[in-house]
């Protein structure tokens, strides 16, 4: 899974044990200048409330396999609405 600035991610305990309560997180960037364990990432972004409003800027350390993209950003940085399934 490729992560892009503007993606809204669901961060849960599957990503890291510190996230016992699920958190929506709008990605600013994947921090690539820090060495981490295989499969782990440092991410810069905004913690979002239930309305999608940024409430805090954060840097989090998570496992890539535990992340889920809720809303993907399009290549020009705009937010693409989630796919609706009947």
C-alpha positions in Angstrom: 0.0 0.0 0.0 1.4 3.4 -1.0 0.6 6.2 1.4 0.2 9.7 0.0 -0.2 13.1 1.6 -3.8 13.8 2.2 -4.8 10.2 2.8 -7.0 9.7 5.8 -6.0 6.6 7.7 -7.6 4.6 10.4 -5.0 3.9 13.1 -5.9 1.1 15.6 -4.1 -1.2 18.0 -3.2 -3.3 14.9 -0.9 -0.5 13.9 0.6 0.0 17.4 -0.5 -1.1 20.9 -0.6 2.6 22.0 -3.8 3.1 19.9 -6.3 1.2 22.0 -9.0 3.7 20.7 -9.2 4.0 16.9 -8.0 7.3 15.5 -8.6 9.0 12.2 -5.3 10.5 10.9 -4.8 12.8 7.9 -1.3 12.1 6.5 1.1 15.0 5.9 4.1 12.8 5.1 5.9 9.6 5.7 9.1 10.4 7.6 11.9 8.8 5.5 15.0 10.2 7.1 14.7 8.1 10.3 15.8 4.5 10.4 13.1 2.2 11.8 12.4 -1.5 12.2 11.3 -3.4 9.1 7.6 -2.8 8.5 7.4 0.2 10.8 6.9 3.9 9.8 7.0 7.3 11.3 4.1 9.4 10.0 3.4 13.1 10.4 -0.2 14.2 10.2 -3.3 15.5 12.0 -5.5 13.6 14.4 -9.1 14.1 13.3 -12.3 14.3 15.2 -15.6 12.6 14.2 -16.4 15.5 11.8 -13.0 15.2 10.1 -11.6 18.4 11.7 -7.9 18.4 12.7 -7.6 18.5 16.5 -3.9 17.9 16.9 -0.7 17.7 14.8 1.1 14.4 15.6 4.1 12.2 14.7 3.2 8.6 15.2 5.2 5.3 15.0 3.1 2.5 13.4 3.2 -0.8 11.5 2.3 -0.3 7.9 0.3 -3.6 7.9 -2.0 -2.2 10.6 -3.1 0.9 8.7 -6.3 1.2 6.7 -6.9 4.0 4.2 -10.4 5.5 4.9 -10.1 8.2 2.2 -7.4 8.4 -0.4 -6.1 11.7 -1.7 -5.9 12.2 -5.5 -2.6 13.0 -7.1 -3.1 16.8 -7.1 -3.6 16.8 -3.3 -7.4 17.0 -3.3 -9.4 14.6 -1.2 -11.3 11.9 -3.1 -14.6 10.9 -1.5 -14.8 7.3 -0.2 -16.1 4.6 -2.6 -19.7 3.8 -1.8 -20.8 0.2 -2.1 -24.5 -0.6 -2.3 
